[in-house]
Amino acid sequence: MFSLSEHIKETIDRVDGYQTGTLVVEGLKVSLLQSDNTEIQLDESYVVEVRNGNEYMAVTIEQCIGQKTKEGWPLLAGLYARVKKSYDRKYSL
């Protein structure tokens, strides 16, 4: 169960335009499991950040797949994450 402060942090993330949930890593597939049990397939077009205490760490899809525990499990799987589509903006003058 989320505490009130955790709920507030998640609300702020959503207001900032992020989709939030639990990071899922299965083989070479990385996704975000949202609170309504929908899954978003993630690829390099997403900015992925996982919460480490009170700080966010930006991670790549390769890091999600490649970082493992000593026992061989995906290290980042199960962490609270926020994601947002990344748009490469090029402005012409």
PDB file of N, CA, C and O in Angstrom:
ATOM      1  N   MET A   1       0.845  -1.183   0.000  1.00  0.00           N
ATOM      2  CA  MET A   1       0.000   0.000   0.000  1.00  0.00           C
ATOM      3  C   MET A   1       0.888   1.245   0.000  1.00  0.00           C
ATOM      4  O   MET A   1       1.875   1.324   0.731  1.00  0.00           O
ATOM      5  N   PHE A   2       0.519   2.200  -0.826  1.00  0.00           N
ATOM      6  CA  PHE A   2       1.269   3.441  -0.909  1.00  0.00           C
ATOM      7  C   PHE A   2       0.969   4.330   0.285  1.00  0.00           C
ATOM      8  O   PHE A   2      -0.166   4.407   0.756  1.00  0.00           O
ATOM      9  N   SER A   3       2.008   4.998   0.762  1.00  0.00           N
ATOM     10  CA  SER A   3       1.780   6.024   1.769  1.00  0.00           C
ATOM     11  C   SER A   3       1.323   7.293   1.047  1.00  0.00           C
ATOM     12  O   SER A   3       1.414   7.390  -0.176  1.00  0.00           O
ATOM     13  N   LEU A   4       0.842   8.238   1.804  1.00  0.00           N
ATOM     14  CA  LEU A   4       0.368   9.484   1.208  1.00  0.00           C
ATOM     15  C   LEU A   4       1.488  10.185   0.437  1.00  0.00           C
ATOM     16  O   LEU A   4       1.254  10.716  -0.649  1.00  0.00           O
ATOM     17  N   SER A   5       2.700  10.189   0.988  1.00  0.00           N
ATOM     18  CA  SER A   5       3.805  10.864   0.302  1.00  0.00           C
ATOM     19  C   SER A   5       4.145  10.169  -1.013  1.00  0.00           C
ATOM     20  O   SER A   5       4.499  10.839  -1.983  1.00  0.00           O
ATOM     21  N   GLU A   6       4.045   8.828  -1.069  1.00  0.00           N
ATOM     22  CA  GLU A   6       4.294   8.104  -2.315  1.00  0.00           C
ATOM     23  C   GLU A   6       3.225   8.442  -3.351  1.00  0.00           C
ATOM     24  O   GLU A   6       3.525   8.606  -4.534  1.00  0.00           O
ATOM     25  N   HIS A   7       1.993   8.545  -2.904  1.00  0.00           N
ATOM     26  CA  HIS A   7       0.894   8.891  -3.803  1.00  0.00           C
ATOM     27  C   HIS A   7       1.083  10.302  -4.365  1.00  0.00           C
ATOM     28  O   HIS A   7       0.828  10.543  -5.545  1.00  0.00           O
ATOM     29  N   ILE A   8       1.522  11.214  -3.536  1.00  0.00           N
ATOM     30  CA  ILE A   8       1.763  12.594  -3.989  1.00  0.00           C
ATOM     31  C   ILE A   8       2.875  12.619  -5.027  1.00  0.00           C
ATOM     32  O   ILE A   8       2.761  13.313  -6.037  1.00  0.00           O
ATOM     33  N   LYS A   9       3.968  11.856  -4.789  1.00  0.00           N
ATOM     34  CA  LYS A   9       5.071  11.802  -5.755  1.00  0.00           C
ATOM     35  C   LYS A   9       4.588  11.266  -7.100  1.00  0.00           C
ATOM     36  O   LYS A   9       4.957  11.791  -8.151  1.00  0.00           O
ATOM     37  N   GLU A  10       3.759  10.216  -7.066  1.00  0.00           N
ATOM     38  CA  GLU A  10       3.244   9.655  -8.309  1.00  0.00           C
ATOM     39  C   GLU A  10       2.327  10.643  -9.022  1.00  0.00           C
ATOM     40  O   GLU A  10       2.366  10.749 -10.248  1.00  0.00           O
ATOM     41  N   THR A  11       1.510  11.361  -8.272  1.00  0.00           N
ATOM     42  CA  THR A  11       0.626  12.368  -8.861  1.00  0.00           C
ATOM     43  C   THR A  11       1.438  13.463  -9.545  1.00  0.00           C
ATOM     44  O   THR A  11       1.092  13.902 -10.642  1.00  0.00           O
ATOM     45  N   ILE A  12       2.502  13.900  -8.908  1.00  0.00           N
ATOM     46  CA  ILE A  12       3.373  14.929  -9.498  1.00  0.00           C
ATOM     47  C   ILE A  12       3.995  14.411 -10.789  1.00  0.00           C
ATOM     48  O   ILE A  12       4.070  15.139 -11.779  1.00  0.00           O
ATOM     49  N   ASP A  13       4.444  13.152 -10.783  1.00  0.00           N
ATOM     50  CA  ASP A  13       5.015  12.567 -12.001  1.00  0.00           C
ATOM     51  C   ASP A  13       4.004  12.588 -13.140  1.00  0.00           C
ATOM     52  O   ASP A  13       4.350  12.922 -14.273  1.00  0.00           O
ATOM     53  N   ARG A  14       2.772  12.239 -12.848  1.00  0.00           N
ATOM     54  CA  ARG A  14       1.735  12.221 -13.886  1.00  0.00           C
ATOM     55  C   ARG A  14       1.415  13.620 -14.387  1.00  0.00           C
ATOM     56  O   ARG A  14       1.214  13.817 -15.586  1.00  0.00           O
ATOM     57  N   VAL A  15       1.366  14.593 -13.486  1.00  0.00           N
ATOM     58  CA  VAL A  15       1.123  15.985 -13.883  1.00  0.00           C
ATOM     59  C   VAL A  15       2.253  16.470 -14.789  1.00  0.00           C
ATOM     60  O   VAL A  15       2.024  17.263 -15.702  1.00  0.00           O
ATOM     61  N   ASP A  16       3.473  15.991 -14.535  1.00  0.00           N
ATOM     62  CA  ASP A  16       4.624  16.361 -15.363  1.00  0.00           C
ATOM     63  C   ASP A  16       4.654  15.634 -16.710  1.00  0.00           C
ATOM     64  O   ASP A  16       5.587  15.819 -17.491  1.00  0.00           O
ATOM     65  N   GLY A  17       3.641  14.811 -16.985  1.00  0.00           N
ATOM     66  CA  GLY A  17       3.535  14.161 -18.290  1.00  0.00           C
ATOM     67  C   GLY A  17       4.110  12.765 -18.372  1.00  0.00           C
ATOM     68  O   GLY A  17       4.210  12.205 -19.464  1.00  0.00           O
ATOM     69  N   TYR A  18       4.490  12.191 -17.247  1.00  0.00           N
ATOM     70  CA  TYR A  18       5.040  10.835 -17.242  1.00  0.00           C
ATOM     71  C   TYR A  18       3.938   9.804 -17.083  1.00  0.00           C
ATOM     72  O   TYR A  18       2.889  10.083 -16.502  1.00  0.00           O
ATOM     73  N   GLN A  19       4.184   8.611 -17.602  1.00  0.00           N
ATOM     74  CA  GLN A  19       3.372   7.452 -17.286  1.00  0.00           C
ATOM     75  C   GLN A  19       4.143   6.699 -16.216  1.00  0.00           C
ATOM     76  O   GLN A  19       5.365   6.581 -16.308  1.00  0.00           O
ATOM     77  N   THR A  20       3.454   6.186 -15.204  1.00  0.00           N
ATOM     78  CA  THR A  20       4.130   5.602 -14.055  1.00  0.00           C
ATOM     79  C   THR A  20       3.716   4.155 -13.850  1.00  0.00           C
ATOM     80  O   THR A  20       2.653   3.726 -14.299  1.00  0.00           O
ATOM     81  N   GLY A  21       4.572   3.416 -13.166  1.00  0.00           N
ATOM     82  CA  GLY A  21       4.255   2.030 -12.843  1.00  0.00           C
ATOM     83  C   GLY A  21       5.486   1.269 -12.413  1.00  0.00           C
ATOM     84  O   GLY A  21       6.470   1.845 -11.948  1.00  0.00           O
ATOM     85  N   THR A  22       5.410  -0.045 -12.580  1.00  0.00           N
ATOM     86  CA  THR A  22       6.486  -0.945 -12.189  1.00  0.00           C
ATOM     87  C   THR A  22       7.228  -1.412 -13.426  1.00  0.00           C
ATOM     88  O   THR A  22       6.613  -1.816 -14.413  1.00  0.00           O
ATOM     89  N   LEU A  23       8.555  -1.358 -13.373  1.00  0.00           N
ATOM     90  CA  LEU A  23       9.374  -1.782 -14.497  1.00  0.00           C
ATOM     91  C   LEU A  23       9.388  -3.310 -14.566  1.00  0.00           C
ATOM     92  O   LEU A  23       9.660  -3.982 -13.572  1.00  0.00           O
ATOM     93  N   VAL A  24       9.092  -3.846 -15.746  1.00  0.00           N
ATOM     94  CA  VAL A  24       9.066  -5.291 -15.967  1.00  0.00           C
ATOM     95  C   VAL A  24      10.130  -5.625 -17.008  1.00  0.00           C
ATOM     96  O   VAL A  24      10.175  -5.013 -18.076  1.00  0.00           O
ATOM     97  N   VAL A  25      10.987  -6.600 -16.692  1.00  0.00           N
ATOM     98  CA  VAL A  25      12.024  -7.041 -17.623  1.00  0.00           C
ATOM     99  C   VAL A  25      11.872  -8.553 -17.793  1.00  0.00           C
ATOM    100  O   VAL A  25      12.045  -9.319 -16.846  1.00  0.00           O
ATOM    101  N   GLU A  26      11.544  -8.967 -19.024  1.00  0.00           N
ATOM    102  CA  GLU A  26      11.390 -10.380 -19.349  1.00  0.00           C
ATOM    103  C   GLU A  26      12.215 -10.679 -20.584  1.00  0.00           C
ATOM    104  O   GLU A  26      11.835 -10.314 -21.697  1.00  0.00           O
ATOM    105  N   GLY A  27      13.333 -11.336 -20.391  1.00  0.00           N
ATOM    106  CA  GLY A  27      14.226 -11.627 -21.511  1.00  0.00           C
ATOM    107  C   GLY A  27      14.746 -10.337 -22.112  1.00  0.00           C
ATOM    108  O   GLY A  27      15.411  -9.556 -21.432  1.00  0.00           O
ATOM    109  N   LEU A  28      14.451 -10.108 -23.374  1.00  0.00           N
ATOM    110  CA  LEU A  28      14.884  -8.882 -24.055  1.00  0.00           C
ATOM    111  C   LEU A  28      13.764  -7.858 -24.153  1.00  0.00           C
ATOM    112  O   LEU A  28      13.892  -6.867 -24.872  1.00  0.00           O
ATOM    113  N   LYS A  29      12.664  -8.087 -23.435  1.00  0.00           N
ATOM    114  CA  LYS A  29      11.503  -7.201 -23.465  1.00  0.00           C
ATOM    115  C   LYS A  29      11.441  -6.382 -22.168  1.00  0.00           C
ATOM    116  O   LYS A  29      11.552  -6.925 -21.069  1.00  0.00           O
ATOM    117  N   VAL A  30      11.264  -5.072 -22.324  1.00  0.00           N
ATOM    118  CA  VAL A  30      11.127  -4.178 -21.178  1.00  0.00           C
ATOM    119  C   VAL A  30       9.785  -3.469 -21.315  1.00  0.00           C
ATOM    120  O   VAL A  30       9.443  -2.964 -22.385  1.00  0.00           O
ATOM    121  N   SER A  31       9.031  -3.436 -20.222  1.00  0.00           N
ATOM    122  CA  SER A  31       7.730  -2.774 -20.253  1.00  0.00           C
ATOM    123  C   SER A  31       7.452  -2.112 -18.920  1.00  0.00           C
ATOM    124  O   SER A  31       8.159  -2.325 -17.935  1.00  0.00           O
ATOM    125  N   LEU A  32       6.404  -1.303 -18.913  1.00  0.00           N
ATOM    126  CA  LEU A  32       5.947  -0.618 -17.716  1.00  0.00           C
ATOM    127  C   LEU A  32       4.557  -1.153 -17.394  1.00  0.00           C
ATOM    128  O   LEU A  32       3.638  -1.037 -18.205  1.00  0.00           O
ATOM    129  N   LEU A  33       4.408  -1.737 -16.212  1.00  0.00           N
ATOM    130  CA  LEU A  33       3.110  -2.233 -15.759  1.00  0.00           C
ATOM    131  C   LEU A  33       2.449  -1.121 -14.949  1.00  0.00           C
ATOM    132  O   LEU A  33       2.935  -0.748 -13.882  1.00  0.00           O
ATOM    133  N   GLN A  34       1.328  -0.592 -15.469  1.00  0.00           N
ATOM    134  CA  GLN A  34       0.641   0.508 -14.821  1.00  0.00           C
ATOM    135  C   GLN A  34      -0.330  -0.010 -13.767  1.00  0.00           C
ATOM    136  O   GLN A  34      -0.616  -1.207 -13.715  1.00  0.00           O
ATOM    137  N   SER A  35      -0.834   0.883 -12.934  1.00  0.00           N
ATOM    138  CA  SER A  35      -1.705   0.501 -11.824  1.00  0.00           C
ATOM    139  C   SER A  35      -3.019  -0.126 -12.289  1.00  0.00           C
ATOM    140  O   SER A  35      -3.663  -0.842 -11.522  1.00  0.00           O
ATOM    141  N   ASP A  36      -3.425   0.132 -13.533  1.00  0.00           N
ATOM    142  CA  ASP A  36      -4.652  -0.480 -14.055  1.00  0.00           C
ATOM    143  C   ASP A  36      -4.364  -1.803 -14.782  1.00  0.00           C
ATOM    144  O   ASP A  36      -5.212  -2.317 -15.512  1.00  0.00           O
ATOM    145  N   ASN A  37      -3.161  -2.342 -14.573  1.00  0.00           N
ATOM    146  CA  ASN A  37      -2.690  -3.611 -15.144  1.00  0.00           C
ATOM    147  C   ASN A  37      -2.476  -3.582 -16.652  1.00  0.00           C
ATOM    148  O   ASN A  37      -2.375  -4.639 -17.274  1.00  0.00           O
ATOM    149  N   THR A  38      -2.403  -2.401 -17.252  1.00  0.00           N
ATOM    150  CA  THR A  38      -2.012  -2.316 -18.656  1.00  0.00           C
ATOM    151  C   THR A  38      -0.491  -2.240 -18.727  1.00  0.00           C
ATOM    152  O   THR A  38       0.165  -1.700 -17.836  1.00  0.00           O
ATOM    153  N   GLU A  39       0.051  -2.793 -19.808  1.00  0.00           N
ATOM    154  CA  GLU A  39       1.492  -2.794 -20.003  1.00  0.00           C
ATOM    155  C   GLU A  39       1.853  -1.962 -21.210  1.00  0.00           C
ATOM    156  O   GLU A  39       1.200  -2.037 -22.251  1.00  0.00           O
ATOM    157  N   ILE A  40       2.890  -1.173 -21.065  1.00  0.00           N
ATOM    158  CA  ILE A  40       3.414  -0.379 -22.174  1.00  0.00           C
ATOM    159  C   ILE A  40       4.762  -0.962 -22.555  1.00  0.00           C
ATOM    160  O   ILE A  40       5.676  -1.013 -21.733  1.00  0.00           O
ATOM    161  N   GLN A  41       4.889  -1.405 -23.808  1.00  0.00           N
ATOM    162  CA  GLN A  41       6.167  -1.902 -24.302  1.00  0.00           C
ATOM    163  C   GLN A  41       7.112  -0.718 -24.454  1.00  0.00           C
ATOM    164  O   GLN A  41       6.764   0.278 -25.089  1.00  0.00           O
ATOM    165  N   LEU A  42       8.294  -0.818 -23.879  1.00  0.00           N
ATOM    166  CA  LEU A  42       9.260   0.274 -23.946  1.00  0.00           C
ATOM    167  C   LEU A  42      10.349  -0.041 -24.955  1.00  0.00           C
ATOM    168  O   LEU A  42      10.768  -1.187 -25.114  1.00  0.00           O
ATOM    169  N   ASP A  43      10.795   1.010 -25.635  1.00  0.00           N
ATOM    170  CA  ASP A  43      11.935   0.910 -26.533  1.00  0.00           C
ATOM    171  C   ASP A  43      12.740   2.193 -26.394  1.00  0.00           C
ATOM    172  O   ASP A  43      12.481   3.003 -25.504  1.00  0.00           O
ATOM    173  N   GLU A  44      13.711   2.374 -27.268  1.00  0.00           N
ATOM    174  CA  GLU A  44      14.606   3.529 -27.156  1.00  0.00           C
ATOM    175  C   GLU A  44      13.906   4.863 -27.392  1.00  0.00           C
ATOM    176  O   GLU A  44      14.503   5.915 -27.165  1.00  0.00           O
ATOM    177  N   SER A  45      12.662   4.842 -27.839  1.00  0.00           N
ATOM    178  CA  SER A  45      11.950   6.104 -28.047  1.00  0.00           C
ATOM    179  C   SER A  45      11.405   6.664 -26.733  1.00  0.00           C
ATOM    180  O   SER A  45      10.827   7.751 -26.723  1.00  0.00           O
ATOM    181  N   TYR A  46      11.580   5.936 -25.623  1.00  0.00           N
ATOM    182  CA  TYR A  46      11.124   6.386 -24.307  1.00  0.00           C
ATOM    183  C   TYR A  46      12.285   6.834 -23.439  1.00  0.00           C
ATOM    184  O   TYR A  46      13.374   6.263 -23.490  1.00  0.00           O
ATOM    185  N   VAL A  47      12.040   7.855 -22.646  1.00  0.00           N
ATOM    186  CA  VAL A  47      12.936   8.226 -21.557  1.00  0.00           C
ATOM    187  C   VAL A  47      12.453   7.426 -20.358  1.00  0.00           C
ATOM    188  O   VAL A  47      11.295   7.544 -19.958  1.00  0.00           O
ATOM    189  N   VAL A  48      13.334   6.610 -19.780  1.00  0.00           N
ATOM    190  CA  VAL A  48      12.976   5.756 -18.653  1.00  0.00           C
ATOM    191  C   VAL A  48      13.772   6.209 -17.434  1.00  0.00           C
ATOM    192  O   VAL A  48      14.994   6.346 -17.488  1.00  0.00           O
ATOM    193  N   GLU A  49      13.060   6.438 -16.337  1.00  0.00           N
ATOM    194  CA  GLU A  49      13.703   6.815 -15.086  1.00  0.00           C
ATOM    195  C   GLU A  49      13.159   5.923 -13.979  1.00  0.00           C
ATOM    196  O   GLU A  49      11.948   5.739 -13.857  1.00  0.00           O
ATOM    197  N   VAL A  50      14.070   5.364 -13.166  1.00  0.00           N
ATOM    198  CA  VAL A  50      13.659   4.559 -12.021  1.00  0.00           C
ATOM    199  C   VAL A  50      13.960   5.340 -10.756  1.00  0.00           C
ATOM    200  O   VAL A  50      14.929   6.096 -10.694  1.00  0.00           O
ATOM    201  N   ARG A  51      13.118   5.148  -9.747  1.00  0.00           N
ATOM    202  CA  ARG A  51      13.315   5.866  -8.486  1.00  0.00           C
ATOM    203  C   ARG A  51      14.225   5.048  -7.588  1.00  0.00           C
ATOM    204  O   ARG A  51      13.992   3.865  -7.339  1.00  0.00           O
ATOM    205  N   ASN A  52      15.264   5.710  -7.112  1.00  0.00           N
ATOM    206  CA  ASN A  52      16.227   5.124  -6.194  1.00  0.00           C
ATOM    207  C   ASN A  52      16.192   5.976  -4.935  1.00  0.00           C
ATOM    208  O   ASN A  52      16.878   6.994  -4.849  1.00  0.00           O
ATOM    209  N   GLY A  53      15.391   5.559  -3.955  1.00  0.00           N
ATOM    210  CA  GLY A  53      15.175   6.389  -2.772  1.00  0.00           C
ATOM    211  C   GLY A  53      14.325   7.585  -3.161  1.00  0.00           C
ATOM    212  O   GLY A  53      13.190   7.419  -3.608  1.00  0.00           O
ATOM    213  N   ASN A  54      14.856   8.779  -2.998  1.00  0.00           N
ATOM    214  CA  ASN A  54      14.137   9.995  -3.376  1.00  0.00           C
ATOM    215  C   ASN A  54      14.656  10.603  -4.671  1.00  0.00           C
ATOM    216  O   ASN A  54      14.245  11.699  -5.054  1.00  0.00           O
ATOM    217  N   GLU A  55      15.551   9.899  -5.342  1.00  0.00           N
ATOM    218  CA  GLU A  55      16.163  10.402  -6.570  1.00  0.00           C
ATOM    219  C   GLU A  55      15.734   9.545  -7.754  1.00  0.00           C
ATOM    220  O   GLU A  55      15.421   8.365  -7.595  1.00  0.00           O
ATOM    221  N   TYR A  56      15.722  10.141  -8.934  1.00  0.00           N
ATOM    222  CA  TYR A  56      15.445   9.405 -10.161  1.00  0.00           C
ATOM    223  C   TYR A  56      16.746   9.182 -10.912  1.00  0.00           C
ATOM    224  O   TYR A  56      17.604  10.063 -10.969  1.00  0.00           O
ATOM    225  N   MET A  57      16.882   7.995 -11.487  1.00  0.00           N
ATOM    226  CA  MET A  57      18.038   7.656 -12.309  1.00  0.00           C
ATOM    227  C   MET A  57      17.543   7.360 -13.716  1.00  0.00           C
ATOM    228  O   MET A  57      16.676   6.507 -13.905  1.00  0.00           O
ATOM    229  N   ALA A  58      18.088   8.057 -14.699  1.00  0.00           N
ATOM    230  CA  ALA A  58      17.755   7.764 -16.090  1.00  0.00           C
ATOM    231  C   ALA A  58      18.484   6.485 -16.492  1.00  0.00           C
ATOM    232  O   ALA A  58      19.679   6.342 -16.233  1.00  0.00           O
ATOM    233  N   VAL A  59      17.774   5.565 -17.119  1.00  0.00           N
ATOM    234  CA  VAL A  59      18.371   4.309 -17.569  1.00  0.00           C
ATOM    235  C   VAL A  59      17.958   4.050 -19.008  1.00  0.00           C
ATOM    236  O   VAL A  59      16.911   4.508 -19.467  1.00  0.00           O
ATOM    237  N   THR A  60      18.794   3.312 -19.701  1.00  0.00           N
ATOM    238  CA  THR A  60      18.479   2.923 -21.075  1.00  0.00           C
ATOM    239  C   THR A  60      17.829   1.541 -21.063  1.00  0.00           C
ATOM    240  O   THR A  60      17.873   0.833 -20.057  1.00  0.00           O
ATOM    241  N   ILE A  61      17.240   1.176 -22.167  1.00  0.00           N
ATOM    242  CA  ILE A  61      16.655  -0.152 -22.303  1.00  0.00           C
ATOM    243  C   ILE A  61      17.755  -1.204 -22.154  1.00  0.00           C
ATOM    244  O   ILE A  61      17.539  -2.243 -21.530  1.00  0.00           O
ATOM    245  N   GLU A  62      18.930  -0.939 -22.722  1.00  0.00           N
ATOM    246  CA  GLU A  62      20.046  -1.879 -22.606  1.00  0.00           C
ATOM    247  C   GLU A  62      20.444  -2.089 -21.151  1.00  0.00           C
ATOM    248  O   GLU A  62      20.755  -3.211 -20.752  1.00  0.00           O
ATOM    249  N   GLN A  63      20.439  -1.019 -20.350  1.00  0.00           N
ATOM    250  CA  GLN A  63      20.764  -1.156 -18.930  1.00  0.00           C
ATOM    251  C   GLN A  63      19.698  -1.979 -18.210  1.00  0.00           C
ATOM    252  O   GLN A  63      20.018  -2.803 -17.353  1.00  0.00           O
ATOM    253  N   CYS A  64      18.437  -1.757 -18.559  1.00  0.00           N
ATOM    254  CA  CYS A  64      17.350  -2.533 -17.939  1.00  0.00           C
ATOM    255  C   CYS A  64      17.535  -4.023 -18.202  1.00  0.00           C
ATOM    256  O   CYS A  64      17.317  -4.849 -17.316  1.00  0.00           O
ATOM    257  N   ILE A  65      17.934  -4.357 -19.408  1.00  0.00           N
ATOM    258  CA  ILE A  65      18.110  -5.755 -19.781  1.00  0.00           C
ATOM    259  C   ILE A  65      19.428  -6.315 -19.247  1.00  0.00           C
ATOM    260  O   ILE A  65      19.480  -7.454 -18.782  1.00  0.00           O
ATOM    261  N   GLY A  66      20.487  -5.516 -19.313  1.00  0.00           N
ATOM    262  CA  GLY A  66      21.830  -6.017 -19.029  1.00  0.00           C
ATOM    263  C   GLY A  66      22.244  -6.041 -17.570  1.00  0.00           C
ATOM    264  O   GLY A  66      23.064  -6.875 -17.188  1.00  0.00           O
ATOM    265  N   GLN A  67      21.705  -5.155 -16.740  1.00  0.00           N
ATOM    266  CA  GLN A  67      22.124  -5.133 -15.343  1.00  0.00           C
ATOM    267  C   GLN A  67      21.435  -6.259 -14.588  1.00  0.00           C
ATOM    268  O   GLN A  67      20.208  -6.347 -14.561  1.00  0.00           O
ATOM    269  N   LYS A  68      22.242  -7.116 -13.976  1.00  0.00           N
ATOM    270  CA  LYS A  68      21.723  -8.306 -13.298  1.00  0.00           C
ATOM    271  C   LYS A  68      22.216  -8.358 -11.853  1.00  0.00           C
ATOM    272  O   LYS A  68      23.243  -7.777 -11.503  1.00  0.00           O
ATOM    273  N   THR A  69      21.452  -9.074 -11.026  1.00  0.00           N
ATOM    274  CA  THR A  69      21.913  -9.357  -9.665  1.00  0.00           C
ATOM    275  C   THR A  69      22.973 -10.450  -9.739  1.00  0.00           C
ATOM    276  O   THR A  69      23.222 -11.015 -10.804  1.00  0.00           O
ATOM    277  N   LYS A  70      23.588 -10.738  -8.611  1.00  0.00           N
ATOM    278  CA  LYS A  70      24.588 -11.797  -8.555  1.00  0.00           C
ATOM    279  C   LYS A  70      23.990 -13.142  -8.977  1.00  0.00           C
ATOM    280  O   LYS A  70      24.678 -13.996  -9.537  1.00  0.00           O
ATOM    281  N   GLU A  71      22.697 -13.310  -8.696  1.00  0.00           N
ATOM    282  CA  GLU A  71      22.013 -14.557  -9.039  1.00  0.00           C
ATOM    283  C   GLU A  71      21.538 -14.600 -10.493  1.00  0.00           C
ATOM    284  O   GLU A  71      21.062 -15.636 -10.957  1.00  0.00           O
ATOM    285  N   GLY A  72      21.666 -13.478 -11.219  1.00  0.00           N
ATOM    286  CA  GLY A  72      21.296 -13.447 -12.627  1.00  0.00           C
ATOM    287  C   GLY A  72      19.927 -12.858 -12.929  1.00  0.00           C
ATOM    288  O   GLY A  72      19.485 -12.901 -14.077  1.00  0.00           O
ATOM    289  N   TRP A  73      19.242 -12.308 -11.925  1.00  0.00           N
ATOM    290  CA  TRP A  73      17.930 -11.696 -12.137  1.00  0.00           C
ATOM    291  C   TRP A  73      18.099 -10.254 -12.603  1.00  0.00           C
ATOM    292  O   TRP A  73      19.088  -9.607 -12.256  1.00  0.00           O
ATOM    293  N   PRO A  74      17.142  -9.737 -13.389  1.00  0.00           N
ATOM    294  CA  PRO A  74      17.221  -8.327 -13.815  1.00  0.00           C
ATOM    295  C   PRO A  74      17.213  -7.391 -12.596  1.00  0.00           C
ATOM    296  O   PRO A  74      16.285  -7.417 -11.788  1.00  0.00           O
ATOM    297  N   LEU A  75      18.238  -6.585 -12.481  1.00  0.00           N
ATOM    298  CA  LEU A  75      18.431  -5.730 -11.311  1.00  0.00           C
ATOM    299  C   LEU A  75      17.348  -4.670 -11.159  1.00  0.00           C
ATOM    300  O   LEU A  75      16.938  -4.364 -10.040  1.00  0.00           O
ATOM    301  N   LEU A  76      16.884  -4.111 -12.259  1.00  0.00           N
ATOM    302  CA  LEU A  76      15.953  -2.987 -12.200  1.00  0.00           C
ATOM    303  C   LEU A  76      14.485  -3.405 -12.241  1.00  0.00           C
ATOM    304  O   LEU A  76      13.600  -2.573 -12.041  1.00  0.00           O
ATOM    305  N   ALA A  77      14.220  -4.676 -12.495  1.00  0.00           N
ATOM    306  CA  ALA A  77      12.844  -5.167 -12.560  1.00  0.00           C
ATOM    307  C   ALA A  77      12.165  -4.992 -11.205  1.00  0.00           C
ATOM    308  O   ALA A  77      12.757  -5.259 -10.159  1.00  0.00           O
ATOM    309  N   GLY A  78      10.919  -4.542 -11.241  1.00  0.00           N
ATOM    310  CA  GLY A  78      10.142  -4.375 -10.019  1.00  0.00           C
ATOM    311  C   GLY A  78      10.241  -3.002  -9.387  1.00  0.00           C
ATOM    312  O   GLY A  78       9.528  -2.709  -8.427  1.00  0.00           O
ATOM    313  N   LEU A  79      11.118  -2.150  -9.914  1.00  0.00           N
ATOM    314  CA  LEU A  79      11.256  -0.806  -9.350  1.00  0.00           C
ATOM    315  C   LEU A  79      10.166   0.117  -9.890  1.00  0.00           C
ATOM    316  O   LEU A  79       9.650  -0.079 -10.991  1.00  0.00           O
ATOM    317  N   TYR A  80       9.831   1.126  -9.088  1.00  0.00           N
ATOM    318  CA  TYR A  80       8.920   2.179  -9.543  1.00  0.00           C
ATOM    319  C   TYR A  80       9.632   2.926 -10.661  1.00  0.00           C
ATOM    320  O   TYR A  80      10.802   3.287 -10.527  1.00  0.00           O
ATOM    321  N   ALA A  81       8.933   3.157 -11.755  1.00  0.00           N
ATOM    322  CA  ALA A  81       9.529   3.854 -12.890  1.00  0.00           C
ATOM    323  C   ALA A  81       8.544   4.857 -13.452  1.00  0.00           C
ATOM    324  O   ALA A  81       7.329   4.724 -13.302  1.00  0.00           O
ATOM    325  N   ARG A  82       9.097   5.858 -14.098  1.00  0.00           N
ATOM    326  CA  ARG A  82       8.286   6.810 -14.851  1.00  0.00           C
ATOM    327  C   ARG A  82       8.890   6.895 -16.241  1.00  0.00           C
ATOM    328  O   ARG A  82      10.110   6.887 -16.401  1.00  0.00           O
ATOM    329  N   VAL A  83       8.020   6.976 -17.251  1.00  0.00           N
ATOM    330  CA  VAL A  83       8.481   7.007 -18.632  1.00  0.00           C
ATOM    331  C   VAL A  83       7.749   8.098 -19.393  1.00  0.00           C
ATOM    332  O   VAL A  83       6.627   8.483 -19.064  1.00  0.00           O
ATOM    333  N   LYS A  84       8.426   8.575 -20.415  1.00  0.00           N
ATOM    334  CA  LYS A  84       7.848   9.600 -21.281  1.00  0.00           C
ATOM    335  C   LYS A  84       8.433   9.400 -22.664  1.00  0.00           C
ATOM    336  O   LYS A  84       9.616   9.089 -22.807  1.00  0.00           O
ATOM    337  N   LYS A  85       7.605   9.578 -23.684  1.00  0.00           N
ATOM    338  CA  LYS A  85       8.112   9.508 -25.055  1.00  0.00           C
ATOM    339  C   LYS A  85       9.141  10.607 -25.252  1.00  0.00           C
ATOM    340  O   LYS A  85       8.945  11.746 -24.827  1.00  0.00           O
ATOM    341  N   SER A  86      10.235  10.250 -25.900  1.00  0.00           N
ATOM    342  CA  SER A  86      11.300  11.207 -26.187  1.00  0.00           C
ATOM    343  C   SER A  86      11.151  11.663 -27.635  1.00  0.00           C
ATOM    344  O   SER A  86      11.082  10.849 -28.556  1.00  0.00           O
ATOM    345  N   TYR A  87      11.104  12.944 -27.808  1.00  0.00           N
ATOM    346  CA  TYR A  87      10.996  13.483 -29.161  1.00  0.00           C
ATOM    347  C   TYR A  87      12.245  14.269 -29.483  1.00  0.00           C
ATOM    348  O   TYR A  87      12.618  15.189 -28.754  1.00  0.00           O
ATOM    349  N   ASP A  88      12.888  13.907 -30.567  1.00  0.00           N
ATOM    350  CA  ASP A  88      14.071  14.619 -31.026  1.00  0.00           C
ATOM    351  C   ASP A  88      13.590  15.855 -31.761  1.00  0.00           C
ATOM    352  O   ASP A  88      13.154  15.786 -32.910  1.00  0.00           O
ATOM    353  N   ARG A  89      13.677  16.972 -31.088  1.00  0.00           N
ATOM    354  CA  ARG A  89      13.141  18.213 -31.672  1.00  0.00           C
ATOM    355  C   ARG A  89      14.235  18.943 -32.419  1.00  0.00           C
ATOM    356  O   ARG A  89      15.279  19.283 -31.862  1.00  0.00           O
ATOM    357  N   LYS A  90      13.974  19.173 -33.673  1.00  0.00           N
ATOM    358  CA  LYS A  90      14.886  19.944 -34.509  1.00  0.00           C
ATOM    359  C   LYS A  90      14.133  21.162 -35.002  1.00  0.00           C
ATOM    360  O   LYS A  90      13.101  21.046 -35.664  1.00  0.00           O
ATOM    361  N   TYR A  91      14.643  22.295 -34.684  1.00  0.00           N
ATOM    362  CA  TYR A  91      13.992  23.540 -35.075  1.00  0.00           C
ATOM    363  C   TYR A  91      14.729  24.134 -36.261  1.00  0.00           C
ATOM    364  O   TYR A  91      15.957  24.222 -36.274  1.00  0.00           O
ATOM    365  N   SER A  92      13.971  24.529 -37.236  1.00  0.00           N
ATOM    366  CA  SER A  92      14.593  25.205 -38.374  1.00  0.00           C
ATOM    367  C   SER A  92      14.285  26.691 -38.262  1.00  0.00           C
ATOM    368  O   SER A  92      13.187  27.100 -37.884  1.00  0.00           O
ATOM    369  N   LEU A  93      15.271  27.462 -38.598  1.00  0.00           N
ATOM    370  CA  LEU A  93      15.100  28.919 -38.544  1.00  0.00           C
ATOM    371  C   LEU A  93      14.751  29.484 -39.890  1.00  0.00           C
ATOM    372  O   LEU A  93      14.572  30.695 -40.023  1.00  0.00           O
TER     373      LEU A  93
END
